[in-house]
């Protein structure tokens, strides 16, 4: 303190200032931890690959519900002309338990209206199958074992709970196999 040299100056100083002790403790705590087994990574990777393969297989082979109904071995297809123009190809399949509706060549509607295809169930309830403002559209419904009729209507921008009375087309199920094209009912 009086300007004299420190007694410790001539001694070699440890440059890491005790960090070697910290390093030793850290390495011993890492050694105490269990390292994850490599097989866990392999099993996790295999599970991810299996799930992805199933998803891809389902997407490639599932098809849309409309195509399921129309491409089945027992498919019954009926084409109906809509009152306003355009047509609907209706399909049903017992083996796929599906109905399909494909709307095409529809006259364009303004933004406040849309074509709506409905499935009427035995219970009296209805389901919307597909809607379109004039562009081609297709969709389907499964399970369809309780569907007794298909209706196509023009509705407002907001789809109501029930179809309107003035139908563009209405067809009872099961579809008639011998009819190729039918005018709207």
LUMFIDO-217747 format. One line per 4 residues: for each residue x, y, z of N, C-alpha, C. Coordinates in nm, 2 decimals. Atoms other than C-alpha are relative to their C-alpha. Example, Ala and Ser with C-alpha at 12.3 -4.5 7.8 and 13.67 -1.06 7.14 Angstrom:
residues 2
0.09 -0.12 0.00 1.23 -0.45 0.78 0.09 0.12 0.00 ~ -0.09 -0.11 0.00 1.37 -0.11 0.71 -0.08 0.11 0.08
end
This chain:
residues 185
0.08 -0.12 0.00 0.00 0.00 0.00 0.08 0.13 0.00 ~ -0.09 -0.12 0.00 0.29 0.23 0.04 0.08 0.01 -0.12 ~ -0.07 -0.01 0.12 0.40 0.19 -0.31 0.10 -0.11 -0.02 ~ -0.09 0.11 0.01 0.60 -0.12 -0.25 -0.06 -0.11 -0.08
0.04 0.11 0.08 0.58 -0.42 -0.47 -0.08 -0.10 0.09 ~ 0.07 0.10 -0.07 0.33 -0.68 -0.37 0.08 -0.13 0.01 ~ -0.08 0.12 -0.02 0.47 -1.00 -0.23 -0.04 -0.10 -0.10 ~ 0.05 0.11 0.09 0.26 -1.20 -0.47 0.03 0.03 -0.15
-0.03 -0.03 0.13 0.38 -1.03 -0.78 0.10 -0.09 -0.07 ~ -0.10 0.08 0.06 0.67 -1.25 -0.83 -0.04 -0.14 -0.01 ~ 0.05 0.14 0.01 0.47 -1.57 -0.79 -0.08 -0.01 -0.13 ~ 0.08 0.01 0.12 0.32 -1.71 -1.10 -0.15 0.00 0.03
0.14 -0.01 -0.03 -0.04 -1.63 -1.12 -0.08 -0.10 -0.09 ~ 0.09 0.09 0.08 -0.31 -1.87 -1.23 -0.10 0.08 -0.08 ~ 0.08 -0.09 0.09 -0.47 -1.70 -1.53 -0.15 -0.03 0.00 ~ 0.14 0.03 0.01 -0.80 -1.89 -1.51 -0.08 0.03 0.12
0.06 -0.05 -0.13 -0.88 -1.76 -1.16 -0.11 -0.09 0.05 ~ 0.09 0.10 -0.06 -1.05 -2.08 -1.04 -0.10 -0.05 -0.10 ~ 0.10 0.05 0.09 -1.24 -2.14 -1.36 0.02 -0.15 -0.03 ~ -0.02 0.14 0.02 -1.08 -2.48 -1.38 -0.08 -0.08 0.09
0.09 0.07 -0.10 -1.27 -2.58 -1.07 -0.15 0.00 -0.05 ~ 0.14 -0.01 0.06 -1.60 -2.46 -1.23 -0.01 -0.09 -0.12 ~ 0.01 0.09 0.12 -1.52 -2.65 -1.55 0.00 -0.15 0.05 ~ 0.00 0.13 -0.06 -1.45 -2.96 -1.34 -0.13 -0.04 0.05
0.14 0.03 -0.05 -1.78 -2.94 -1.16 -0.10 -0.01 -0.11 ~ 0.10 0.01 0.11 -1.97 -2.88 -1.48 0.02 -0.13 -0.08 ~ -0.02 0.13 0.08 -1.81 -3.18 -1.66 -0.04 -0.11 0.09 ~ 0.04 0.11 -0.09 -1.88 -3.40 -1.36 -0.15 -0.01 0.00
0.15 0.01 0.00 -2.25 -3.30 -1.36 -0.05 -0.04 -0.13 ~ 0.05 0.05 0.13 -2.28 -3.37 -1.73 0.02 -0.15 -0.01 ~ -0.03 0.15 0.00 -2.13 -3.71 -1.68 -0.11 -0.07 0.08 ~ 0.10 0.06 -0.09 -2.39 -3.77 -1.41 -0.14 -0.01 -0.08
0.13 0.01 0.08 -2.68 -3.70 -1.66 0.01 -0.12 -0.09 ~ 0.01 0.11 0.09 -2.80 -3.99 -1.87 0.00 0.06 -0.14 ~ 0.01 -0.04 0.14 -2.73 -3.94 -2.24 -0.12 -0.08 -0.06 ~ 0.12 0.07 0.06 -3.04 -4.02 -2.45 0.06 -0.11 -0.09
-0.04 0.11 0.08 -3.02 -4.35 -2.62 -0.03 0.03 -0.14 ~ 0.02 -0.03 0.14 -2.98 -4.34 -2.99 -0.12 -0.07 -0.06 ~ 0.11 0.07 0.05 -3.26 -4.59 -3.04 -0.13 0.09 0.01 ~ 0.12 -0.08 -0.01 -3.51 -4.33 -2.92 -0.02 0.09 -0.12
0.00 -0.08 0.12 -3.42 -4.10 -3.21 -0.05 -0.08 -0.12 ~ 0.04 0.08 0.11 -3.46 -4.39 -3.45 -0.15 -0.04 0.00 ~ 0.14 0.03 -0.02 -3.80 -4.49 -3.31 -0.09 0.12 -0.03 ~ 0.08 -0.12 0.03 -3.93 -4.13 -3.32 0.00 0.03 -0.15
-0.01 -0.02 0.15 -3.80 -4.09 -3.68 -0.09 -0.09 -0.08 ~ 0.08 0.10 0.07 -3.97 -4.41 -3.79 -0.15 0.03 0.02 ~ 0.14 -0.03 -0.03 -4.30 -4.31 -3.62 -0.04 0.12 -0.09 ~ 0.03 -0.11 0.09 -4.29 -3.98 -3.81 -0.02 -0.04 -0.14
0.00 0.05 0.14 -4.22 -4.15 -4.14 -0.13 -0.08 -0.02 ~ 0.12 0.08 0.01 -4.51 -4.40 -4.08 -0.12 0.09 -0.01 ~ 0.12 -0.09 0.00 -4.76 -4.12 -4.00 -0.01 0.07 -0.13 ~ 0.00 -0.07 0.13 -4.65 -3.92 -4.31 -0.04 -0.09 -0.11
0.03 0.10 0.11 -4.68 -4.23 -4.53 -0.15 -0.03 0.00 ~ 0.15 0.03 -0.01 -5.04 -4.30 -4.40 -0.08 0.12 -0.05 ~ 0.07 -0.12 0.05 -5.14 -3.94 -4.46 0.00 0.02 -0.15 ~ -0.01 -0.01 0.14 -5.01 -3.93 -4.81 -0.08 -0.11 -0.07
0.07 0.11 0.06 -5.16 -4.27 -4.89 -0.15 0.03 0.00 ~ 0.14 -0.03 -0.02 -5.50 -4.16 -4.76 -0.04 0.12 -0.10 ~ 0.03 -0.11 0.09 -5.49 -3.83 -4.96 0.00 -0.05 -0.15 ~ 0.00 0.05 0.13 -5.39 -4.01 -5.28 -0.11 -0.09 -0.04
0.10 0.10 0.03 -5.64 -4.29 -5.26 -0.14 0.03 0.04 ~ 0.13 -0.04 -0.05 -5.92 -4.12 -5.08 -0.09 0.06 -0.11 ~ 0.08 -0.07 0.09 -6.04 -3.89 -5.35 -0.10 0.09 0.07 ~ 0.11 -0.08 -0.06 -6.32 -3.64 -5.30 -0.12 -0.09 0.02
0.12 0.07 -0.03 -6.65 -3.76 -5.17 -0.09 -0.01 -0.13 ~ 0.08 0.00 0.13 -6.81 -3.67 -5.51 0.06 -0.10 -0.09 ~ -0.06 0.10 0.09 -6.56 -3.88 -5.70 -0.01 -0.14 0.06 ~ 0.02 0.13 -0.05 -6.60 -4.16 -5.45 -0.13 -0.06 -0.04
0.13 0.05 0.04 -6.97 -4.18 -5.53 0.00 -0.03 -0.15 ~ 0.01 0.01 0.15 -6.92 -4.14 -5.91 0.09 -0.11 -0.05 ~ -0.09 0.10 0.06 -6.63 -4.38 -5.95 -0.01 -0.14 0.06 ~ 0.02 0.13 -0.07 -6.75 -4.67 -5.73 -0.06 -0.10 -0.11
0.05 0.11 0.09 -6.83 -5.00 -5.90 -0.15 0.00 -0.01 ~ 0.15 0.00 0.00 -7.20 -4.97 -5.80 -0.06 0.14 -0.02 ~ 0.04 -0.14 0.02 -7.22 -4.59 -5.89 -0.12 0.01 -0.09 ~ 0.11 -0.03 0.09 -7.55 -4.47 -6.02 0.01 0.16 -0.02
-0.02 -0.14 0.04 -7.52 -4.13 -6.20 -0.12 0.05 -0.08 ~ 0.12 -0.06 0.07 -7.80 -3.90 -6.31 0.04 0.15 -0.03 ~ -0.03 -0.14 0.04 -7.76 -3.57 -6.50 -0.13 0.07 -0.01 ~ 0.12 -0.08 0.00 -8.02 -3.30 -6.44 0.03 0.14 -0.05
-0.01 -0.14 0.05 -8.07 -2.97 -6.62 -0.06 0.09 0.10 ~ 0.05 -0.09 -0.09 -8.12 -2.68 -6.39 -0.09 0.10 -0.07 ~ 0.10 -0.09 0.06 -8.41 -2.43 -6.45 0.07 0.13 -0.05 ~ -0.07 -0.12 0.04 -8.17 -2.13 -6.47 0.11 -0.03 -0.10
-0.11 0.04 0.09 -7.93 -2.32 -6.70 0.11 -0.07 0.08 ~ -0.11 0.08 -0.06 -7.63 -2.53 -6.63 -0.06 -0.14 0.03 ~ 0.04 0.14 -0.03 -7.64 -2.89 -6.51 0.06 -0.05 0.13 ~ -0.05 0.07 -0.12 -7.59 -3.11 -6.21 0.01 -0.15 -0.03
-0.02 0.15 0.01 -7.44 -3.46 -6.22 -0.01 -0.05 0.14 ~ 0.02 0.06 -0.13 -7.57 -3.65 -5.92 0.04 -0.14 0.00 ~ -0.05 0.14 -0.01 -7.41 -3.97 -5.81 -0.03 -0.06 0.14 ~ 0.01 0.06 -0.13 -7.47 -4.22 -5.54 0.06 -0.14 -0.01
-0.07 0.13 -0.01 -7.29 -4.54 -5.43 -0.04 -0.06 0.14 ~ 0.03 0.07 -0.12 -7.41 -4.79 -5.17 0.13 -0.05 0.07 ~ -0.12 0.06 -0.06 -7.07 -4.95 -5.13 0.09 0.11 0.06 ~ -0.08 -0.11 -0.06 -6.90 -4.61 -5.06 -0.08 0.08 0.10
0.09 -0.07 -0.09 -7.20 -4.49 -4.87 0.01 0.15 -0.02 ~ -0.03 -0.14 0.04 -7.17 -4.16 -5.05 -0.10 0.05 -0.11 ~ 0.07 -0.07 0.11 -7.36 -3.91 -5.27 0.09 0.11 -0.04 ~ -0.08 -0.11 0.06 -7.19 -3.66 -5.50 -0.08 0.09 -0.09
0.07 -0.10 0.08 -7.30 -3.35 -5.67 0.11 0.08 -0.08 ~ -0.10 -0.07 0.08 -7.10 -3.19 -5.96 -0.09 0.11 -0.08 ~ 0.07 -0.11 0.06 -7.23 -2.85 -6.07 0.09 0.06 -0.12 ~ -0.08 -0.06 0.11 -7.12 -2.72 -6.42 -0.09 0.08 -0.09
0.06 -0.09 0.10 -7.20 -2.47 -6.69 -0.11 0.09 0.06 ~ 0.10 -0.08 -0.07 -7.39 -2.26 -6.43 0.01 0.15 -0.05 ~ 0.00 -0.15 0.03 -7.49 -1.90 -6.53 0.05 0.07 0.13 ~ -0.06 -0.07 -0.11 -7.30 -1.66 -6.31 -0.11 0.08 0.08
0.09 -0.07 -0.08 -7.49 -1.51 -6.02 0.07 0.13 0.06 ~ -0.07 -0.11 -0.06 -7.43 -1.17 -5.86 0.04 -0.04 0.14 ~ -0.06 0.03 -0.13 -7.25 -1.16 -5.52 -0.10 -0.03 0.11 ~ 0.10 0.02 -0.11 -7.58 -1.17 -5.33 -0.07 -0.13 -0.01
0.07 0.12 0.02 -7.69 -1.51 -5.46 0.11 -0.11 -0.02 ~ -0.09 0.11 0.03 -7.54 -1.86 -5.48 -0.09 -0.13 -0.02 ~ 0.07 0.13 0.02 -7.64 -2.21 -5.60 0.04 -0.09 0.12 ~ -0.02 0.08 -0.11 -7.67 -2.45 -5.31 -0.06 -0.14 -0.03
0.04 0.14 0.01 -7.69 -2.84 -5.33 -0.03 -0.05 0.14 ~ 0.05 0.05 -0.14 -7.88 -2.99 -5.03 -0.02 -0.15 -0.01 ~ 0.04 0.14 -0.03 -7.91 -3.35 -4.90 -0.11 0.01 0.10 ~ 0.11 0.01 -0.09 -8.24 -3.42 -4.74 0.01 -0.14 0.07
-0.01 0.13 -0.07 -8.22 -3.69 -4.47 -0.14 -0.05 0.04 ~ 0.13 0.06 -0.04 -8.49 -3.93 -4.35 -0.06 0.07 0.12 ~ 0.05 -0.07 -0.12 -8.52 -3.74 -4.03 -0.06 0.14 -0.03 ~ 0.05 -0.13 0.04 -8.62 -3.42 -4.22 0.11 0.10 0.01
-0.11 -0.10 -0.01 -8.29 -3.25 -4.15 0.07 0.01 -0.14 ~ -0.07 -0.02 0.13 -8.08 -3.11 -4.44 0.15 0.03 0.03 ~ -0.14 -0.03 0.00 -7.71 -3.08 -4.51 0.04 0.07 -0.13 ~ -0.05 -0.06 0.12 -7.54 -2.85 -4.75 0.12 -0.08 -0.05
-0.10 0.08 0.06 -7.33 -3.05 -4.99 0.11 0.09 -0.07 ~ -0.09 -0.09 0.07 -7.18 -2.77 -5.21 -0.07 0.13 -0.03 ~ 0.06 -0.13 0.04 -7.24 -2.40 -5.29 0.09 0.06 -0.11 ~ -0.07 -0.06 0.11 -7.13 -2.20 -5.59 -0.07 0.13 -0.05
0.06 -0.13 0.06 -7.18 -1.84 -5.73 0.00 -0.01 -0.15 ~ 0.00 0.02 0.14 -7.15 -1.98 -6.08 0.11 -0.07 -0.06 ~ -0.11 0.08 0.04 -6.82 -2.15 -6.10 -0.03 -0.15 0.01 ~ 0.02 0.15 -0.01 -6.80 -2.53 -6.15 0.04 -0.04 0.14
-0.03 0.05 -0.13 -6.80 -2.71 -5.82 -0.05 -0.14 0.02 ~ 0.04 0.14 -0.03 -6.82 -3.06 -5.69 0.03 -0.03 0.15 ~ -0.02 0.05 -0.13 -6.85 -3.22 -5.35 -0.09 -0.12 0.03 ~ 0.08 0.12 -0.04 -7.01 -3.51 -5.17 -0.03 -0.01 0.14
0.04 0.02 -0.14 -7.15 -3.64 -4.85 0.01 -0.15 0.03 ~ -0.01 0.14 -0.05 -7.07 -3.95 -4.66 0.00 0.01 0.15 ~ 0.09 0.11 0.05 -7.23 -4.13 -4.48 -0.12 0.06 -0.06 ~ 0.12 -0.05 0.07 -7.53 -4.10 -4.70 -0.11 -0.10 0.00
0.11 0.11 0.00 -7.74 -4.41 -4.61 -0.13 0.05 0.04 ~ 0.13 -0.06 -0.04 -8.01 -4.18 -4.47 -0.05 0.11 -0.09 ~ 0.04 -0.11 0.09 -8.03 -3.93 -4.76 -0.11 -0.06 -0.09 ~ 0.11 0.04 0.08 -8.36 -3.95 -4.94 -0.03 0.09 -0.12
0.02 -0.09 0.12 -8.34 -3.66 -5.18 0.11 0.10 -0.01 ~ -0.10 -0.11 0.02 -8.11 -3.40 -5.33 -0.07 0.12 -0.07 ~ 0.06 -0.12 0.06 -8.22 -3.04 -5.40 0.11 0.10 -0.03 ~ -0.09 -0.11 0.04 -8.04 -2.76 -5.58 -0.09 0.13 -0.01
0.07 -0.12 -0.01 -8.16 -2.41 -5.50 0.09 0.12 -0.02 ~ -0.07 -0.12 0.00 -8.06 -2.05 -5.54 -0.03 0.07 0.13 ~ 0.02 -0.06 -0.13 -8.01 -1.89 -5.20 0.07 0.14 0.00 ~ -0.07 -0.13 -0.02 -7.89 -1.55 -5.08 0.15 -0.03 0.04
-0.14 0.01 -0.04 -7.53 -1.48 -4.97 0.02 -0.08 0.12 ~ 0.00 0.08 -0.12 -7.60 -1.63 -4.63 -0.09 -0.12 -0.02 ~ 0.08 0.12 0.02 -7.71 -1.99 -4.66 -0.09 -0.02 0.12 ~ 0.10 0.02 -0.10 -8.03 -2.05 -4.47 0.01 -0.14 0.06
0.00 0.13 -0.06 -8.10 -2.34 -4.24 -0.08 -0.11 -0.08 ~ 0.08 0.09 0.09 -8.35 -2.49 -4.49 0.00 0.05 -0.14 ~ 0.00 -0.05 0.14 -8.36 -2.48 -4.87 -0.13 0.07 -0.03 ~ 0.12 -0.07 0.04 -8.61 -2.24 -5.03 -0.09 -0.09 -0.08
0.10 0.09 0.07 -8.92 -2.38 -5.19 0.02 -0.01 -0.15 ~ -0.02 0.00 0.15 -8.83 -2.28 -5.55 0.13 -0.07 -0.03 ~ -0.12 0.08 0.03 -8.58 -2.56 -5.64 0.03 0.01 -0.15 ~ -0.06 0.01 0.14 -8.36 -2.55 -5.95 -0.02 -0.14 -0.05
0.01 0.15 0.03 -8.37 -2.93 -5.94 -0.03 -0.07 0.13 ~ 0.03 0.08 -0.12 -8.50 -3.19 -5.70 -0.01 -0.15 -0.05 ~ 0.00 0.14 0.04 -8.43 -3.56 -5.73 -0.01 -0.09 0.13 ~ 0.01 0.09 -0.11 -8.54 -3.84 -5.50 0.11 -0.11 -0.01
-0.09 0.11 0.00 -8.30 -4.12 -5.40 -0.08 -0.13 0.03 ~ -0.12 0.03 0.08 -8.22 -4.39 -5.50 -0.02 0.06 -0.14 ~ -0.01 -0.06 0.13 -8.12 -4.23 -5.83 -0.05 -0.11 -0.10 ~ 0.04 0.09 0.11 -8.28 -4.38 -6.15 0.11 -0.03 -0.09
-0.12 0.04 0.08 -8.02 -4.58 -6.33 -0.02 0.01 -0.15 ~ 0.03 0.00 0.14 -8.19 -4.58 -6.66 -0.02 0.14 -0.06 ~ 0.01 -0.13 0.05 -8.22 -4.20 -6.70 0.13 0.07 -0.02 ~ -0.12 -0.07 0.03 -7.94 -4.02 -6.87 -0.01 0.15 0.03
0.01 -0.14 -0.03 -8.06 -3.66 -6.86 -0.15 0.03 0.03 ~ 0.13 -0.03 -0.04 -8.36 -3.53 -6.68 -0.02 0.15 0.02 ~ 0.03 -0.15 -0.03 -8.52 -3.18 -6.67 -0.03 0.01 0.14 ~ 0.02 -0.03 -0.14 -8.54 -3.02 -6.34 -0.15 -0.02 0.04
0.14 0.03 -0.04 -8.85 -3.12 -6.14 -0.06 0.12 0.06
end
